[in-house]
């Protein structure tokens, strides 16, 4: 289940070409969260392919802070409303969640402690 709410969807969101700026923003944020909306050709292609009724939203939250400065375990959710999949009756919200160990330098942490 995604960790977004209607309040999150209504917040001002940073337009980003990919999730990386939001990963960094979540690492730096006092509450460990960042919210954005995918923009550009990739976002347009995804929305057109699935005949979706909303932009592709991205929510990032910190699950764990590692001892190495600037390194976190992050939960990343991509979600979109009105997605129509082949063979599925009616459009609906679809979400893809994943976790990533990420540091400000773009590399994984040297240690998971």
N, C-alpha and C positions, 0 to 999 in steps of 0.2 A: 504494500500500500504506500502511496506517495505521502510525503509529509507537507503538502501544500494545503492551503485553504482558500476560500473565496477572497479573504482579505489579502493573502499573498498574491493571488492573480490580479487583484486590483491595484497593488502597489506599483509605484514607478519602477520600471524594469530597465536595465541596461541592455541596449541592443548590441549583440555580439555575433561575430562570424563563426565562432566555435566556443566551446565551454571553458577554454583555458583562462580567459580573463576573470571568469566567475570563480574558478578554483583558487586563484590568487586572492581575489576579494574575500572569499570565505576564510582563507588562512589569516588574513589581516583583520577581519571584522571582529569586534569585541564579542558579539554573540555567535560567531563562527558560521554565519549564514550569508548567502548571496543569491540574488534572484535576477534572472535576465530573460531575454527573448532572442531566439535565433534569428538572424537577419541574413540577407544576401541570397545568392543563387541556390545554395543548399536548402535553405528554409523554403524558398519558393518551390523548388523541386519536390520536397517532401509534402508540402501542403497540396500541391497540384496532384501528385500521385495518389494521395489518399482522400482527395476531395474534402479536406478538413475544413471546419468552420472557424478555426482560431489559429493564431500563430503557434509556433513551437516554443513552449515555455521551458526554461531550465531553472531548477532549484538545486542549490548546493548547501549541505550542512556538514558541520564537523562532527564526526563520531568519536574521534580520539586524537589527543595531542601527543606527539612523540617527544622524547627527550631532545632530539636533534632540533635546534631552532629552525622555525619556518617549515616544519614538516607535520602533516596531519593525515589521518584516515578520513576521507570525505565520502559522503553519500551524494550521488548525482542522480537527479531525476529529470528526464526529458518527458514532457507530456503535451498533449494536444487534444482539443475537443472536436467532436464531429468527424472523427476518422471513420471512413467507410472501408472495411476490408472485404475482399472477395468471399462470398459464401456466408457472410454474417449479416443477419437481418438488421438493418438500421445502423446509422452512425452512432458512435459513442466515444467517450474519452478513452484514450490509450496512453499508457505510461510505460517507460523503460527506466528501471532503476539499476544502478551498479555502484560498487564501491571502488575506491582507488586510494592507494598510498601515494601521496604527492608532496613535493617540497617546492619552495619558491623558485629553485633553480631548474624546475621541470623534471627532476630525477626522483626516483623513489628514495625513501630514507635508507641510510646505511644500516640502521638497526630498528627493529619494531618494538623497542622498549622505551 
